[in-house]
Amino acid sequence: MLEIVLICAIGLIPPLLSFVFFRKMQMRAQSRLRAAVQAAERRQIQRLLSLPADYHYVEGVGALIGDSTCRYNARSAQIRCAVNPSGPCKECPYYESIASPTNPS
C-alpha cells in the first residue's frame, strides 16, 4: 500500500512543479508588460513636454511648427521655415504674410 501512495506522490510532483513555475512565469511576464506600458507612457509624456512652443496641429495638414501665416513656412513638424529653418519666427527679416501680394505695384 505504501508503494502505491509513493508512486502516486512521485507521479503528481512534476505537474505540481510545472503549475508553480507556470504561475511564476506568468506573473513575471505581466509585471514586465506593465513596466513596458508605463515606460512608453513616460516617454510619450516627455516627448509632448519637449515640443517647441510654436508647435500646433492643423486639421487636414498635420503638425506644424513656426508661424503658419508666413509665406516661407515649411509646413513641417521638423523645419520651421524654408528660408530660416531653425527659426525663430518672431521678428524674422524674411517674414512675408500669405495674404500680402507678391508684386506690390
Secondary structure, 3 states (H helix, E strand, C coil): CHHHHHHHHHHHHHHHHHHHHHHHHHHHHHHHHHHHHHHHHHHHHHHHHCCCCCEEEECCCEEEECCCCECCECCCCCCCECCCCCCCCCCCCCCCECCCCCCCC
